[in-house]
Amino acid sequence: MSLNDLSAALAAIVAGRDDDATHALRRVSGDGSIMARALLHALNDGATGGAYDEAAAFQTFIRAGGNVPLYASVGDTLAAVYDERRPATLLDIGTGDGMALLPALAKASHPPADVTVVEPHPGLLASLTARRPDVRAIAATLEAFAASLTENDRWDLAQSTFALQSVAPEARREALRLLRPHVGELAIVEFDVPDLAWASDEMSASLARRYERAASEYGADAELVAGGFLAPMLLGQIRAARPSNWEQPIAAWIDELRDCGFVRIYVEHVHDYSWAPAMLLSASSQA
Ligand SMILES: C[S@@+](CC[C@H](N)C(=O)[O-])C[C@H]1O[C@@H](n2cnc3c(N)ncnc32)[C@H](O)[C@@H]1O
């Protein structure tokens, strides 16, 4: 299987040349590339689905492969944050089905007693509340939630793991500015992705390598995970006309938090994931 062909197909998608991409994907899908088959299918179907539409694919993705040690480290890291800061109230943004939150609460010696979660996907939220009915669950995007905050809304700590990348940069900045006076501290976990020039050969090659490696970790579930989660996620990153994911290097997250008024921003390494290193950013709101 040639990663060069997959990389060429990604470059064609970035350039908006889906027909060229389809030709390149046909060549490489016959050679056993899991991502080529998944992308070909997505392009043939019109590729309108979002990365979280097929909740079962995302839930399978985060429960196997390299995600097992990644989430174990994320849980340990967040539990250490709770034990050190001792927040009484916690807000989790983009909680998914609680794969990061629930183990962190269980591992901590001093977990927050009062937990609010904000998650727009109804299926993922229902999966979380079925296990933790005591959590206050808000079915909304961060942007809508932040715009609805009132004077008395206040949390000691807000956290978000791998979710802020799903919010478009301008809307995200606006939401973080609105949120800041309502939280004492903010802790986010995101990947320190390589800083590669948009539409460069290096960008396509890096994405081809990282996605194919991720897909290859899923054995019998590879088709489900690649078709239902990885392909829509990848298309959301590289389609300039219809983006739905905005990962960025940690240095850019630091600038963004500072720009939104957060101070005393600290960075801690969480786990070396195959995708990129996962890092914790903790910041004070001054509020
Ligand atoms: C990679 S998942 C992470 C889920 C969870 N935090 C975890 O670590 O397993 C990204 C989550 O962000 C949610 N999301 C997508 N758009 C969002 C938005 N605009 N505001 C808040 N959450 C969003 C998705 O529904 C999904 O649950």
The ligand as a MOL file (V3000), in Angstrom:
LIG
                    3D

  0  0  0     0  0            999 V3000
M  V30 BEGIN CTAB
M  V30 COUNTS 27 29 0 0 0
M  V30 BEGIN ATOM
M  V30 1 C -13.1850 13.9900 20.4600 0
M  V30 2 S -14.7420 14.1660 21.2440 0 CHG=1
M  V30 3 C -14.2110 14.2800 22.9250 0
M  V30 4 C -15.2390 13.8220 23.9010 0
M  V30 5 C -14.7470 13.7640 25.3440 0
M  V30 6 N -14.3880 15.0580 25.8620 0
M  V30 7 C -13.5880 12.8120 25.4380 0
M  V30 8 O -12.4760 13.2360 25.7690 0
M  V30 9 O -13.7990 11.6090 25.1850 0 CHG=-1
M  V30 10 C -15.2940 15.7850 20.8580 0
M  V30 11 C -16.6400 16.1230 21.4940 0
M  V30 12 O -16.9520 17.5000 21.2130 0
M  V30 13 C -18.3320 17.5890 20.9800 0
M  V30 14 N -18.5820 18.8260 20.2290 0
M  V30 15 C -18.6410 19.0120 18.8810 0
M  V30 16 N -18.9240 20.2850 18.5910 0
M  V30 17 C -19.0400 20.9410 19.7930 0
M  V30 18 C -19.3500 22.2790 20.1510 0
M  V30 19 N -19.5720 23.2150 19.2200 0
M  V30 20 N -19.4310 22.5950 21.4730 0
M  V30 21 C -19.1930 21.6360 22.4180 0
M  V30 22 N -18.8910 20.3530 22.1290 0
M  V30 23 C -18.8120 20.0040 20.8320 0
M  V30 24 C -18.6500 16.3320 20.1840 0
M  V30 25 O -20.0480 16.0420 20.1750 0
M  V30 26 C -17.8110 15.3090 20.9480 0
M  V30 27 O -18.5230 14.7580 22.0250 0
M  V30 END ATOM
M  V30 BEGIN BOND
M  V30 1 1 1 2
M  V30 2 1 2 3
M  V30 3 1 2 10
M  V30 4 1 3 4
M  V30 5 1 4 5
M  V30 6 1 5 6
M  V30 7 1 5 7
M  V30 8 2 7 8
M  V30 9 1 7 9
M  V30 10 1 10 11
M  V30 11 1 11 12
M  V30 12 1 11 26
M  V30 13 1 12 13
M  V30 14 1 13 14
M  V30 15 1 13 24
M  V30 16 1 14 15
M  V30 17 1 14 23
M  V30 18 2 15 16
M  V30 19 1 16 17
M  V30 20 1 17 18
M  V30 21 2 17 23
M  V30 22 1 18 19
M  V30 23 2 18 20
M  V30 24 1 20 21
M  V30 25 2 21 22
M  V30 26 1 22 23
M  V30 27 1 24 25
M  V30 28 1 24 26
M  V30 29 1 26 27
M  V30 END BOND
M  V30 END CTAB
M  END
